[in-house]
Amino acid sequence: VCLIGPNMSTSDSTNGVSLFLRLMPTTFASVSRSYPENGVVEMSAGDVRPRARTLLCFDQLQVGDLVMVNYNLENPEERGFWYDAEISTLNAVSRTNKEIRVKILLGGLGDVIGDCKLQFLDEIYRIEKPGAPALSDEDWYCPTCKNDSSEVVKAGEKLRTSKKKSKMPSATTESQRDWGKGMACVGRTKECTIVPSNHYGPVPGVPVGTTWKFRVQVSEAGVHRPHVGGIHGRSNDGSYSLVLAGGFEDEVDRGDEFTYTGSGGRDLSGNKRIGEHSFDQTLTHMNRALALNCDAPLNDKDGAESRNWRAGKPVRVIRSSKGRRISKYAPEEGNRYDGIYKVVKYWPEIGKCGFLVWRYLLRRDDLEPAPWTTEGIERSKKLGLKVQYPPGYLEAMANKTKREATVRAYNEPQEEPQVKRLKEVESFVLSEQQRNLIQEDEPNRKLWDEALSFLSEGPVHTKPIDKSLFTLVAKMIRTLVFPACLQRSFRAEVFSCPACRHDLGKDYAMSLNKTLQLLLDQFFPGYSKGR
């Protein structure tokens, strides 16, 4: 749209509104993009109005209203042009069948076409009226760039908190809780891709007794995915893992079995992590997911007891050091993976809080020894399992106390420097069964000879796998393709190896290297279950 009229400079006006008002008596010239053959059409200021934008329903219409409708004068059943129209009749034949007839106003006083039946009843627009009178120069401002003088920080003044931040729970709470120096709210830096998020059973490469300092590390390892939640699962599938942190005072932990209390029943409004019990728990969401692991039909009223508790779905259990106040089996530091448990039974009862809670009895069903037993302690020492810290965490904590250590060094008398002793690395010892299996695995003889050279460097779990060893393990794994993967590939008519893409042919006979699979299961517990 261009303006035809005298050349007026914007310097005659103080703002855009007064400039527009001064140009109102001029003539507007418009050019249609859809119909350029019509040329330039001149219009006066009275021919310009706000764009129609409000759709009207059938219940909002009345006889005599002026609206904007779409109508085709030549073919009334097809889409046409937009006209102003006056509603003449409204007829609701049924709930879904309605009829509207209008008078099409073509422009002049006598240019009216009556008794026109509308086809597009869901495209009736209200004719917008011009806006309110223009604001004065003193009241005109841009709402997006106006500065609130009360929020301006002058020289020498303290920085003020914005209204939004001042109302946040973090600014109004009186809690003195230690939030773990930010690690309780930090996000994941990596994600476990060895197994899917809905994986049941142990995670390959994570032996019983593995301990992490923070919950986010447990999530990154894929053992328990939620950062905060105690139960991980799906209400239509089951529960995959849970954290035993002693959140309820009436929970009982006997090591090989323990009672667990479901989630819910607490008021967590205002970004709270914990809160007092204020209502009853229900067997929904994560509570229902954990109940589905029990080998019994679901009963959301009285609970159920498994017919064969070992036949239930496995649950990975992580004990937190926060549970030391109620359990002697909890670790002294961090979060420890304690193996696979099964749900024996679940039932509702009134807890010490006075509200209904759901209880679960879980019993250990894992071939790996528990980390608090003599066998488990020896196994953890053999594997070199220690508390795992995030990268750079120990260095950051050391730098924090560096100044205090420097001050103490000046005050204490100088001592003779101690001779640093080299720590002896315990070699990884293979069992007799493992040595026999390696001898039987003839197809991978060369790879095993290369792998045995790393035994003197200690357990694989305690050393970062260098490039050569990683390549070795990768080559070895490529020789073992699981039947499920290969069968799924053949069903999709893809007759190539899922690992190396070698063409196997439609009539390829599948053979399983059971010796190699058994060895990988021993070196990486849960390997075959994770595939």
Backbone hydrogen bonds, N-H to C=O, Kabsch-Sander energy under -0.5 kcal/mol:
donor,donor_aa,acceptor,acceptor_aa,energy
2,C,29,A,-2.1
4,I,27,T,-2.6
5,G,3,L,-0.5
8,M,6,P,-0.7
12,D,9,S,-1.5
13,S,10,T,-1.6
19,L,15,N,-1.6
20,F,16,G,-2.1
21,L,17,V,-2.2
22,R,18,S,-1.8
23,L,19,L,-1.4
24,M,20,F,-0.5
24,M,21,L,-0.7
26,T,23,L,-1.6
27,T,4,I,-1.7
28,F,43,M,-3.4
29,A,2,C,-2.4
30,S,41,V,-2.6
32,S,39,G,-0.5
38,N,35,Y,-1.6
39,G,36,P,-1.6
41,V,30,S,-2.6
42,E,40,V,-0.5
43,M,28,F,-3.8
47,D,44,S,-1.5
48,V,45,A,-1.2
55,L,53,R,-0.6
56,L,124,I,-2.9
60,Q,57,C,-0.8
61,L,58,F,-1.1
64,G,87,I,-2.2
65,D,62,Q,-1.9
67,V,65,D,-0.6
67,V,85,A,-2.5
68,M,125,Y,-2.5
69,V,67,V,-0.5
69,V,83,Y,-2.5
71,Y,69,V,-0.5
71,Y,81,F,-2.7
73,L,71,Y,-0.6
78,E,75,N,-2.2
81,F,71,Y,-1.6
83,Y,69,V,-2.7
84,D,105,L,-0.7
85,A,67,V,-2.9
86,E,103,K,-2.1
87,I,65,D,-2.2
88,S,101,R,-2.5
89,T,101,R,-1.9
91,N,99,E,-2.8
93,V,91,N,-1.0
93,V,97,N,-0.8
94,S,97,N,-2.5
98,K,96,T,-0.6
99,E,91,N,-3.1
101,R,89,T,-1.9
102,V,116,C,-2.4
103,K,86,E,-2.4
104,I,102,V,-0.5
104,I,113,I,-2.8
105,L,84,D,-2.8
106,L,104,I,-0.7
106,L,111,D,-2.8
107,G,108,G,-0.6
107,G,111,D,-0.6
112,V,110,G,-1.8
113,I,104,I,-2.1
114,G,112,V,-0.6
116,C,102,V,-2.5
117,K,115,D,-0.6
118,L,100,I,-2.4
121,L,119,Q,-0.9
123,E,120,F,-1.2
125,Y,68,M,-2.4
125,Y,123,E,-0.6
126,R,54,T,-2.3
127,I,66,L,-0.7
128,E,126,R,-0.8
139,D,136,S,-0.6
140,W,136,S,-0.9
145,C,142,C,-1.0
146,K,142,C,-0.7
149,S,147,N,-0.7
151,E,148,D,-1.8
152,V,149,S,-0.7
154,K,152,V,-0.7
157,E,154,K,-2.0
166,S,162,S,-2.4
167,K,163,K,-0.8
167,K,164,K,-0.6
168,M,165,K,-0.9
171,A,168,M,-1.5
172,T,168,M,-1.2
173,T,169,P,-2.0
179,W,177,R,-0.6
182,G,179,W,-0.7
183,M,180,G,-2.0
184,A,179,W,-1.2
185,C,182,G,-1.1
199,H,196,P,-1.2
205,G,525,P,-0.6
206,V,203,V,-1.9
209,G,337,Y,-2.9
210,T,207,P,-1.6
211,T,386,K,-0.6
212,W,335,N,-2.7
213,K,388,Q,-2.4
217,Q,214,F,-0.7
218,V,214,F,-1.1
219,S,215,R,-2.0
220,E,216,V,-2.0
221,A,217,Q,-1.8
222,G,218,V,-0.5
222,G,219,S,-1.0
223,V,218,V,-1.4
224,H,218,V,-1.1
232,H,241,S,-2.7
233,G,231,I,-0.5
234,R,238,G,-2.6
237,D,234,R,-1.7
238,G,234,R,-1.5
239,S,289,A,-0.8
240,Y,232,H,-2.8
241,S,232,H,-1.4
242,L,316,R,-2.3
243,V,230,G,-2.3
244,L,318,I,-2.9
245,A,243,V,-0.9
251,E,248,F,-1.3
254,R,252,V,-0.5
254,R,257,E,-2.5
256,D,254,R,-1.5
258,F,362,L,-2.0
259,T,252,V,-2.6
260,Y,360,Y,-3.1
262,G,358,W,-2.6
267,D,276,E,-1.2
268,L,266,R,-0.9
272,K,268,L,-1.0
278,S,265,G,-2.6
279,F,265,G,-1.4
281,Q,356,L,-2.7
284,T,282,T,-1.9
287,N,284,T,-1.7
288,R,284,T,-0.6
289,A,285,H,-1.9
290,L,286,M,-2.2
291,A,287,N,-1.6
292,L,288,R,-1.6
293,N,290,L,-0.9
294,C,291,A,-1.4
295,D,343,V,-0.5
296,A,294,C,-2.4
303,G,299,N,-0.9
304,A,346,Y,-1.6
306,S,344,V,-3.0
307,R,295,D,-2.3
311,A,308,N,-2.0
312,G,309,W,-1.0
313,K,293,N,-1.5
315,V,341,Y,-2.2
316,R,240,Y,-2.3
317,V,339,G,-2.2
318,I,242,L,-2.2
319,R,336,R,-2.4
320,S,244,L,-2.4
321,S,334,G,-2.0
323,G,320,S,-1.8
324,R,321,S,-1.5
325,R,322,K,-0.8
326,I,323,G,-1.4
327,S,323,G,-1.8
335,N,212,W,-3.3
336,R,319,R,-2.8
337,Y,210,T,-2.7
338,D,317,V,-2.6
338,D,336,R,-0.6
341,Y,315,V,-2.4
342,K,363,R,-2.7
344,V,342,K,-0.6
344,V,361,L,-3.4
345,K,361,L,-1.0
346,Y,304,A,-2.3
347,W,359,R,-1.9
349,E,357,V,-2.4
351,G,349,E,-0.6
351,G,355,F,-2.2
354,G,351,G,-1.7
357,V,349,E,-3.1
359,R,347,W,-3.2
359,R,357,V,-0.5
360,Y,260,Y,-2.2
361,L,345,K,-2.7
362,L,258,F,-2.6
362,L,360,Y,-0.6
363,R,342,K,-2.6
364,R,256,D,-3.5
365,D,340,I,-2.8
373,T,370,A,-1.5
377,I,373,T,-2.6
378,E,374,T,-2.2
379,R,375,E,-2.3
380,S,376,G,-2.3
381,K,377,I,-2.0
382,K,378,E,-2.3
383,L,379,R,-2.4
384,G,380,S,-0.8
385,L,380,S,-2.6
386,K,384,G,-0.5
388,Q,211,T,-2.3
393,Y,390,P,-2.1
396,A,392,G,-2.0
397,M,393,Y,-2.3
398,A,394,L,-2.1
399,N,395,E,-2.3
400,K,396,A,-1.4
401,T,397,M,-1.2
402,K,399,N,-0.7
405,A,401,T,-2.2
406,T,402,K,-2.1
407,V,403,R,-1.9
408,R,404,E,-2.0
409,A,405,A,-1.8
410,Y,406,T,-1.3
411,N,407,V,-1.2
412,E,408,R,-1.9
426,E,424,E,-0.5
428,F,455,L,-2.7
429,V,427,S,-0.6
430,L,428,F,-0.5
435,R,431,S,-2.2
436,N,432,E,-2.0
437,L,433,Q,-2.3
438,I,434,Q,-2.1
439,Q,435,R,-1.8
440,E,436,N,-1.6
441,D,437,L,-1.3
442,E,440,E,-2.1
444,N,441,D,-0.7
445,R,442,E,-1.9
448,W,444,N,-2.4
449,D,445,R,-2.1
450,E,446,K,-1.5
451,A,447,L,-2.0
452,L,448,W,-2.6
453,S,449,D,-0.6
453,S,450,E,-0.5
454,F,451,A,-1.8
455,L,452,L,-1.4
457,E,454,F,-1.4
458,G,455,L,-1.4
462,T,459,P,-0.9
463,K,459,P,-0.7
463,K,460,V,-0.6
470,F,466,D,-2.4
471,T,467,K,-2.2
472,L,468,S,-2.0
473,V,469,L,-2.6
474,A,470,F,-2.3
475,K,471,T,-2.4
476,M,472,L,-2.1
477,I,473,V,-2.4
478,R,474,A,-1.7
479,T,475,K,-0.8
479,T,476,M,-0.7
480,L,477,I,-1.7
481,V,479,T,-0.6
482,F,480,L,-0.5
486,L,482,F,-2.1
487,Q,483,P,-3.3
488,R,484,A,-2.1
489,S,485,C,-1.8
490,F,486,L,-2.3
491,R,487,Q,-2.4
492,A,488,R,-1.2
493,E,490,F,-1.9
494,V,489,S,-2.5
495,F,493,E,-0.6
496,S,494,V,-1.0
497,C,502,H,-2.3
501,R,497,C,-1.9
504,L,495,F,-1.9
504,L,502,H,-0.5
505,G,495,F,-1.4
508,Y,505,G,-1.2
510,M,508,Y,-0.6
514,K,512,L,-1.6
517,Q,513,N,-2.0
518,L,514,K,-2.3
519,L,515,T,-1.9
520,L,516,L,-2.5
521,D,517,Q,-1.9
522,Q,518,L,-1.4
523,F,519,L,-2.4
524,F,520,L,-2.6
527,Y,524,F,-1.6
530,G,526,G,-1.3
530,G,527,Y,-0.5
531,R,528,S,-1.0
